Amino acid sequence: MKARVLPFLALLADVVASGPIVDLGTAGQWEGFINPEYNVSTFLGIRYAAPPTGDLRWQLPTAPVPVQGIQPATSQPPMCYQGSQGTNATGTTVLTRRDTVAESEDCLFLKNLFRRWFGFTAEASRRACPNRCTKMTDDSTTGYDAGGASWYNGTDLVVESNNTFVVVVIQYRLGLFGFLAGQQVHDHGVANAALWDQQFALRWVHDNIQKFGGDPDHVTIWGASAGAGSIFQHLVANGGKTEPQLFRAAITSSIFAAIQYPYNHSIPQGLFDTIADLANCTNATNLDCLRAGRRGDPQLHQPRSWPRGRSTVSPPSFLSSTAPSSLRVRSFSSREGDVNGEYYLGMTNTNEGALFIDAEGNYTVAGWLRNIMPAFSVKQSEQIADVYEALGGSTFDQIETLLTEAGFVCPTQYVLPNFPNASYRGQFAIPPAWHGNDGAYYFPDLVYMNLGVPAPWNNTAFTDAFVGGFFAFAANYDPNQKLAQTILPEWPLWSTDADEFMLFNRTDAAMPEPGDWGPETG
């Protein structure tokens, strides 16, 4: 029934369309709407790639099929298939709230928000925009197996930036659909399909953002948690020489650096074999069975076939050794500046790891480490455990520090020196300063990152200073070139010599305390 109704609705839109319309050439004309409260033009559910279904499962994203007429972009697109509710290493629920938006394998959409542009028509959108704005792209997942565009309102970013930003939120394949590995995927598909989706969407932005009033030469990408981890990968894609340049600046909020294995390592191969068994595709030598969509469709097993006990948030395989040449990923061990982008801001939280550890659990540091990083030998796990046990405190404290440093802080530190004289570091320390607590300030409506609770400290002066630094960097590549006056002091450039960073905290008297701090000490 839907297949018969939708063409009629599109035809009707040609006659009664009243919202802003953008012309994307063969991809069709798309109609959005004006948010009446804030006068923000909004396009929801613009398709940037063809449905990755059937033979396109675990293949590179491809351009959408040409369409004619006006396509509605006035409702949230379906989310990519989600993992289960989410657990930490010992089973406590992390994702306490879920969205009501439908899930589908046909999910390669993005949404676009920007200030109201009077006279915005399909004809006008074909011409270059005379009044360009900063473009921000947000990566919309957590844990690499959950999330979607509907989680991010985005309107707040446009309004609070005083209409400086054009905001785009990207959806991409998740979990086993985005990160399935193994010999069969290597031989008959593509590893890191999710990363390919992201890059494809960034290229869409480069080609089309002018039609929404944005500037393709002034793009800042921003991601949190797994979104930040994805940005980590795009910084080094193509040996730092991606063409054309898809972004000039990057912001990472709590990089989650997933464990990365070669495509044929026993762990990703074991995951493939498990999924094939669950989908009644045992002993498959290629992907034909998994792509056929039989009664054992992989989406039915997405929640239970992605073992969370092996990682703090579920382990995708960002396979540096097998990424095809146009998305080759390397480590940050090469020479300084050999990265994509020109400017970088990295934010971490003081107690990132606490959220993912059961304080009542009965385990040792070495045992816990082997559980989430099974490729480590017993000797390696014990050597690492010795370092953190020497810090004293409880086993919980030791594991929390290990996870915070290994999973979040160290990846950020790896990035910083690759942007000499162009990088900034910040630390969010408002108690409890858990992973995601900062998200409640710049994304107050976000379902996951604030875990359904309000900001840990409701203080307008602090919020303006904290969020203002991000906005200033996104707009001007410098958190000190503020869009509005705040109490934020001079934010120092990061350097290997000083390792200075901006600490966001409050005093015992409950006063804002943003400040300039030197290197952390153990």
Residue, then its C-alpha position, 0 to 999 in steps of 0.5 A: m500500500k505504501a508503494r502506491v501512496l507515496p507517488f501520489l503524495a509526491l505529486l501532491a507536493d508539486v502542487v501544494a508545496s509550501g516549505p523550502i525546496v532544494d534542487l539536488g539534480t538527478a537526486g530530486q527536489w526535496e521539500g523541508f519545513i520551517n520550524p515556526e518557533y525558531n525560524v529554522s529551515t529543516f530538511l529531514g531524511i534526505r537520501y544520500a545513497a542507495p539502500p544498502t540492501g540485497d546485493l549491496r549489503w557489505q558493499l560500497p555505498t552508491a548514488p541514489v537512483p534518479v528521481q523526479g518531482i518533489q520528495p518530502a523531507t519533513s519527517q524523521p528517516p528510519m534509523c539503521y538497525q540498532g543493537s540491543q539496549g546496551t550493556n557495560a562489561t558486566g551487564t548494567t544497562v547503558l542505553t536507558r532510553r530508546d527512540t520510537v523511530a522505525e528501524s530499517e536497513d534502508c537508512l542512508f539518510l541525513k538531515n539538514l538544518f539552517r537559518r531561515w532563508f526567505g525566498f528559498t526555492a528550487e530555482a534559487s538553490r541551483r545557484a551558488c549561495p552569496n551568503r555562506c555559512t559555516k557548515m557543521t557535520d555531526d556523526s550520529t552514533t554511539g558504540y558503533d551499533a546504536g544511534g540515528a539522526s532523530w537523536y540529535n535535534g540540531t536546532d539548538l546549534v543553529v539558534e545558539s550560533n546566531n544562525t552561523f551554522v548549517v548543521v548536517v547529521i549523518q546516518y550510516r550502517l551500524g553493528l554487523f551491517g557496518f563493521l562485519a569482517g572476516q575472510q568472506v567479507h574481504d573477498h566478496g564485499v567491503a570491510n568498514a562499510a560504515l566508514w565508507d558511508q560516512q565518507f560518501a556522506l561527506r562527499w555529498v556535503h562537499d557537492n551540495i552544501q552550497k545549495f543550503g547556504g553552506d560553504p564547502d570550504h569551511v566544514t567542521i566535523w564533530g562527533a561524540s563517543a563512537g562518532a568521535g572514534s569515526i572522526f579519528q579514522h577520517l583524519v588519517a584516511n588516504g594517508g591524510k591526503t583525501e581529495p577533495q578536502l572534505f573538512r578543514a577542522a575536527i572536534t572530537s568529544s570523548i573519542f571511543a577508540a574501538i579495538q582494531y583487528p586484521y580482517n582475518h584475525s580469529i576474533p572478527q572471523g569468529l564473529f562472522d562464523t557466529i552470525a552465519d550460523l545464526a542466519n542459517c548460513t553455516n560454512a558459507t564461503n561467500l556472502d550470497c546467503l547472508r545477502a539473500g535475506r532468508r528467514g535467518d535475516p541478520q537483522l534478527h540477530q543484530p542484538r545477540s550476535w555482537p558480544r559486548g563482553r569483549s568491549t566496553v561498548s561493542p567491538p567493530s573492526f576498523l581494519s587498517s590492514t584491509a581498508p581499500s586504497s581510497l579509505r586506507v587507515r594508518s596509525f598516528s605514528s607517522r610524521e606530524g601533520d600527515v592528516n586530513g584537516e587543518y585544525y583540531l579540538g579534542m575534549t575528554n571527560t575526567n571519569e569516562g570509564a566509570l559508566f561501563i564498570d560494575a562497582e559490585g563486580n568480582y574481578t581483577v584488573a588483569g582478568w577484566l582487561r583480558n575480557i575486553m581485549p581478548a587478543f592480549s596475552v596473560k603476560q601482557s594483561e598482567q604487566i598492564a595491571d601492575v601499572y594501574e594497581a600501583l596507583g592504589g585505590s580500589t579495583f574499580d578505581q584502577i579499572e576506571t582509570l585504565l579504561t578512561e586512559a586507554g579508551f578515551v584520553c590516549p587516542t585524543q593525545y595521539v591526535l593532538p601533535n599531528f596539528p602543530n600550532a592548530s590544536y586545542r585540548g579540553q577536559f570536562a570535570i563537572p561531577p560526576a564527569w562520566h562519559g556523555n555528561d558533557g553532551a547534555y550541554y551542547f545537545p540537551d535533547l540527546v537521547y543517549m549521551n546524557l542518558g536521559v538525565p539533565a546536565p549535571w550542573n545547571n549554570t547559565a554562565f558555565t554553559d555559555a562558556f563551555v558551549g561557546g568554546f566549541f561554537a567559536f572553534a567550529a566557526n573560526y577554528d579558534p575557541n578564543q574568537k567567540l561568537a558571543q562574550t562569555i567567562l571563558p578565559e584564553w584557551p591555550l594552544w596545545s603543544t608537546d612542550a606544555d601540554e596545556f588544556m582547558l579544564f571545565n569544572r566548578t568550585d566548592a562554592a558552586m561557581p564556574e571554574p574554566g581555567d588553563w591547566g598544564p600537564e596532568t599528573g598521576 
